[in-house]
Amino acid sequence: MKIAMWSGPRNLSTAMMYAFGNRPDCAASDEPFFGAFLARTGIDHPMRDETVAAMENDPAKVAAALAGQPPGGKAHWYQKHMCHHMIDGFPLDWAETCVNVHLLRHPARVIASYIQKRESPSLDDLGFTRQTEIAAALPGPIIDSADIRRDPQRALKVLCAEIGLPFDDAMLSWEAGPRPYDGAWAPHWYNAVHQSTGFADAEGALPEIDHPHLAEALTHYEALKAKALTF
């Protein structure tokens, strides 16, 4: 099974990659279109040069690889994807060979986390608009990161059942530190998850955020949240 997990940034996406990657039967890939996205757009981004140099920059070649078999002879392949990386001209048909899952997080929390690493994100940077489009084009289960953090075992059991993958307790904890499949940008973005050994506790009250894109991002989030798994 190939699992394409779609989200925006700061959405518990790396912890989810570590959870699936900790299964002995599962390979993991970290944002495989990121290099191509940076090379095509020229966007200034933390560790941009290192990322472009480390990755395949031709989106057609990335897509062809993702349409193939899981690496390392594994039975399953977890692919962490950022929705906003899939710009016009980047192929999406490869994802028809995957089980597509859509991971959400309240935009106030996304913005509060994002601005600690990169100031002044645009609406496109936050990924909510493109996530709405991708969820419509590639239907699949929708899950909110808040529900995962509230009860990781129950949430992952429900998600695994939904996609037809047997649950494995190995998904609930991992050793601290980086992973061999981390992207080149990990030193800038992954310090918290590198210190973790499992999912963080449930989140508290929403942060008070005054941001020009919060209202529009919230509209997209609430529409997707209405279709999310409940448990």
C-alpha positions, 0 to 999 in steps of 0.5 A, spaced: 500 500 500 502 507 498 499 512 502 499 519 500 498 524 506 496 531 504 497 537 509 499 544 509 506 545 514 506 545 521 500 540 521 503 534 525 505 531 518 512 530 521 510 526 527 505 522 522 511 520 518 515 518 524 509 514 526 508 510 520 516 510 518 517 506 525 513 500 522 517 495 520 513 494 514 513 501 511 518 505 507 517 513 508 518 519 504 519 526 506 516 531 501 518 529 495 516 535 491 519 540 495 526 541 491 522 541 484 517 546 488 523 551 490 527 550 483 520 552 479 518 557 483 524 561 486 521 562 493 526 564 498 525 559 503 530 556 509 535 552 507 533 553 500 539 551 496 541 545 500 534 542 499 534 544 491 541 540 491 539 534 495 533 532 491 530 531 484 528 537 481 524 534 475 517 533 477 515 528 472 521 524 474 519 525 482 512 523 479 514 517 476 518 514 482 512 515 486 508 511 481 513 505 482 513 500 488 515 502 495 523 502 496 527 497 500 522 491 498 517 494 504 510 492 503 507 499 504 510 506 503 508 512 507 509 519 503 508 526 506 506 531 501 505 538 502 499 541 498 502 547 496 508 544 493 503 541 487 503 547 483 500 548 476 504 543 471 506 538 476 503 531 475 497 529 480 495 522 476 501 518 480 497 519 486 491 515 483 495 509 485 495 511 492 490 511 498 490 519 499 489 521 506 488 529 508 491 531 515 488 538 518 490 543 523 486 549 525 489 555 522 490 559 528 495 553 530 498 553 524 500 560 523 502 560 530 507 555 529 509 557 522 511 564 524 516 562 529 520 559 523 519 563 517 515 570 518 509 573 514 507 566 510 502 568 505 495 564 504 499 559 499 504 558 504 499 555 509 496 550 504 489 551 505 486 553 499 490 547 495 488 542 500 481 544 499 483 542 491 487 536 492 482 533 497 476 534 492 481 531 486 483 525 490 478 523 495 480 520 501 479 520 509 480 526 512 483 527 519 484 532 524 491 533 528 487 535 534 484 528 534 490 524 533 494 528 539 488 527 544 488 520 543 493 517 538 492 510 539 484 510 538 485 515 532 491 511 528 487 505 529 481 508 526 485 511 520 488 504 519 481 501 519 479 506 514 484 505 509 485 497 510 492 497 514 493 493 520 494 497 526 501 496 529 503 499 536 510 501 533 506 507 530 505 510 537 513 511 539 519 512 536 527 513 538 528 521 539 533 524 533 533 524 526 531 519 521 535 517 514 529 519 510 528 526 513 529 532 508 535 536 507 531 542 511 530 538 517 535 542 521 531 548 521 524 545 522 524 539 525 528 540 532 521 539 536 520 532 533 527 530 533 526 531 541 520 527 541 519 519 542 511 520 541 506 524 539 505 530 544 499 531 549 493 534 547 493 542 545 490 547 549 486 553 548 487 556 541 492 561 540 490 568 539 492 570 532 491 576 528 493 575 521 491 577 514 490 570 512 486 567 518 479 568 516 480 565 509 484 559 511 479 558 517 473 557 511 477 552 508 479 548 514 472 548 517 469 545 510 474 540 510 473 539 518 466 537 517 468 531 513 473 529 517 473 522 521 470 522 528 471 518 534 
